[in-house]
Amino acid sequence: MSSGSTKNILSFTEDLLIRVYEKLSSGTDRKSWRLVCREFLRVDLVTQNHLRVLRVEFLPGLLRKYTRLQSLDLSVCPRIDDGTVSMLLPRHGSGSESDSLSCGGWARGLKCLVLSRATGLGFFGLEALVHVCPLLESVDVSYCSGFGDREAAALSHAAGLRVLKMGKCLNLSDVGLAKIAVRCERLECLSLKWCMEITDLGIGLLCKKCVDLKSLDISYLKVRNESLRSIASLKKLEVLAMVGCPLVDDFGLQFLENGCPMLQGMDVSRCECVSSSGLISVIKGHSGLRELNASYSCPELCTTFLHCLKGLKHLKLIRIDGSRISETSFSVISTHCKLLEIGLSKCVGVNNMGIMQLVSGCVDLRILNLTCCHSITDAAISAIADSCRNLVCLKLESCDMITDKSLYQLGSFCLLLEEIDLTDCCGVNDKGLEYLSSCSGLQCLKLGLCTNISDRGLFNIGSNCPKIHELDLYRCTGIGDESLAALSKGCKNLMKLNLSYCSGVTDRGLEYVGHMHELSDLEMRGLEKVTGAGLAAVAAGCKRLGDLDLKHCDKVDDSGFWAIACHAKNIRQINLSYCAISDMALCMVMANLTRLQDAKLVHLNNVSVEGFELALRACFVQIKKVKLFAPLSDLLSSEILENLHAKGCKIRWD
C-alpha cells in the first residue's frame, strides 16, 4: 500500500473505520487489520467485545488491552485454575488505579462467560469471577465434571443470569439446583444434561421459582413422570430436551398435553419407555409445534400418530430415526407437513416409492438424512434432486445402491448443496465426483470407504469446490499425493481432513497438506509410507492444528515428533498409539504442547516406564484425559497417578 493511500485511509473518522472493521468476518482478516498501523489496532481494541483465548500465558496482556469485553471464552484454555483467576482480578487493598483498570476493568461490562471444560477451576476461582462481573447474563460451565453444589452456590450470586449451562457437572444435586432456582429467578435457558444427581424434587422447585424458563435440557437424568408434571406448569417454555430419560413414559408425557402452551420444540429421542401414544398427547396439546425429535423412541409409527401430525401446520423438523415407517406415513407427511428437515436414519421401510411420495409435497426440504436406508437407489435420489432444489444437506451413508447417476442429478439441480455424506457408498466413482463438483458451494464432503475414487475425482473437487472446510477420505485407498496437491491449491478453507488408511499417501502428499494453513483437525492413522519428514512438513505449515491422530504411523521417527513439539503449539488432542516414539521425544511433545488436553498413548513399545513418568510429569498441569496401556497401572508411581487425579485428569486404561 502506498503512503498516499495510507494517509487517505487514516483521514477517515473513527466511526467510518469501525464500520469498515465490522465488515471483516474472519479472524484472519481481523488479525491482518490489527497489523496495519497503530490507528487500526486502536479501532480493534475499542470495537472488539468478544474474546476467545487459546493460551493462558497471553490472557493477562489481552485483558489489559480489551477493556470493553462483553463475552469471554476460556473453554479452549486448558490451564485456567483458581491461581490464574486471582492474577486477573484487582488486588484488595491496592491503591493503584491503573492496577484496577488493567486487571479488573475487563470484567465490569462482561455479560457472557464460557468456562466449558475448565476442570482446573474450583469454587474460589468461580466465586471470584462471579463477584467481579456484576452484569453476567450467561455462564457455561458444561463438562466441568467436578463441579457440584458449592460451585452452584457461587453461580447463584449472579442474580441477573438468563442462560446457564451445567451439562455434565456430575456432583450437582438438588441442593445446588435449589440455590440457583431461588436466587436466579430470571433464568430463561438452563441445561442440566448428564447431571445425574438431580431428582424430581430439584426439578419441582426449579419450575416453581424460574417461571420465565424458555429452554430446559434434562437429558439423561433419572427423573420420573413427576418432573414432567412440574415442567407442564412453565407457561413460557418453548424448547424441552429430555434425551435418554429412561424412567419417563407415556403417562408422564400426558402431563404436557395441557401444559407448556408456548412449546415449539421437543426432543424425546432415546427415551426407551416412550411410544407413539405419549407423543400423541404432546401433539394434541401443541398445534404450534415446530420441531419434534423422536429418534429411537418409537419402534413403529401408529395410524393415530400419523393422523395427529395433520394438525401440526407449523412443523418444520421431524426426526424419527430407527422407526418402522410405511408408504402411508410418507403420504401423510408429504400432504400435511411443509418440512425443512426430516431424519429417517436406519428407518425400516424406507424405499424409492416412499421417498418419491415424501418429496412430492415437501419441496422446501433443506436437510434430509437417509443414513443406512439400504433400499434407496438412483430413482429416489433423482426424485429428491428434481423436487428439492433448495437442499443444503443430504446424508446417504451406507446407501450402497446409488451410483454416479445420483450425483449427476444432484450436481445438475441441487446447486445449493453444502454438505453430503457418501460414506460407504461403493457405487460412487470419479465420474460421480466430477458431476458433484458442480455444487460449488459444497462445504462438507464425506467419502469414507469409497474405494472406487481416485486422484482424478478429487482433482475435480479441489478445482471446483473452494468452500470445502471438511473432507473425509477414510480408507479411500485409490487416492494419493496428487489429490492432496489439488486440494491444497483449490480448497484454502479446509479445516478438517481425514486421511486415515489412505495407503497411497506419502511424504510428498503431506508436504501439500502443510500448505493447508487453516487446517485444525487431521486424522492420518495407518499411513504406512509416511515418515518423520512428512510429519515435519505438516507441523511447520499447519499452525492452527488442534487435533492430530497419528495412530499406527509406525514409520514416523523422532524427527517428526520433535517437529510437532517445536511447531504445533496449538494441539489440544493427540493420538500417538502404536507409534515408534522414544522416551525423549515423548517428553518433548508432552512438555511443549502447553494446550494439550487429551492424549492417547497406548502401545508405545519404545517408551520405558521412566519415559512415561517423565512425560506425564511434564504435562500434568494442563492434561485432562490420557489413555494408557493397562499394565502400566501397576508400574507407574502412585505419586504420578495421584497428581493427575488431583488436577482433574481422567485416566483410561486400555
Disulfide bonds with the S-S distance in Angstrom:
none
